[in-house]
Amino acid sequence: MSQSSSLLPRRRFLLCVGLASLSALQSCSTPDIGSLMPEFLKPDARLTSQPDPALIYAATTDEGFNLPAIPYRQIERRFYRQRIVDPTGERPGTVVVDTKRRFLYLVEQGGTAMRYGVSIGKDGFGWQGEGVIQWRKKWPRWNPPDEMVARQPKLTRYSIGNGGMAPGVDNPLGARALYIFQNGEDTLYRLHGNSDWRSIGKAQSSGCVRLINQDVIDLYNRVPEGARIVVKQ
């Protein structure tokens, strides 16, 4: 994809995630849109043996960035990363997003799935269907488009002309971003990290699908480029 042909989708994507994680600058919520949507998955069967949340959400250093420990006891237990009996029926290696219940599943061999709690922004309800994870990025840089900067002058220092926001814990894209394409075209639908653990399980005012940084790193390490993804509304 040439730079000129990708500019508009890229800018639209930046609008998708631009407000999602700037919790230090602005945060708000919307009514639970998902409550209006039908269930598509049967109740999940939780396995006895689970990752220890004290370990998986502990403080860690990744690519030179220090991630603080997540106060997991303040998050509903159902949104912890956990291995369950696969409820999706999809083939192993498939990523499934359940926007209503705020879960992301990675289907595994042997009838299990790794489940992650997510936050769904209003733009996260804007696309559904099947696609592929075209590419992935560690600690991406954030470049808010000029239209956003014009509306929020305080973001001027992060403008494209000023080089954007450097990767880091407070960056709206977090530790990882996974970019979803369909039929060779950018869907503008993203999975990405976030430092705002309080948003997990909720519908936020902006953004696509966000995970706790420790969880998106785990997902990134398990999911290769080209993996199939199914988003159910």
Secondary structure as UniProt FT lines:
FT   HELIX           3..18
FT   TURN            19..20
FT   TURN            23..25
FT   HELIX           33..36
FT   STRAND          45..46
FT   HELIX           53..56
FT   STRAND          60..62
FT   TURN            63..64
FT   STRAND          65..67
FT   HELIX           72..74
FT   HELIX           77..79
FT   STRAND          82..85
FT   TURN            92..93
FT   STRAND          95..98
FT   TURN            99..102
FT   STRAND          103..107
FT   TURN            109..110
FT   STRAND          112..117
FT   STRAND          119..121
FT   HELIX           122..125
FT   STRAND          129..138
FT   HELIX           146..151
FT   HELIX           153..158
FT   TURN            160..163
FT   TURN            169..170
FT   TURN            172..175
FT   STRAND          176..182
FT   TURN            183..184
FT   STRAND          185..194
FT   HELIX           197..199
FT   TURN            200..201
FT   STRAND          203..204
FT   STRAND          209..212
FT   HELIX           213..222
FT   TURN            225..226
FT   STRAND          228..232
//
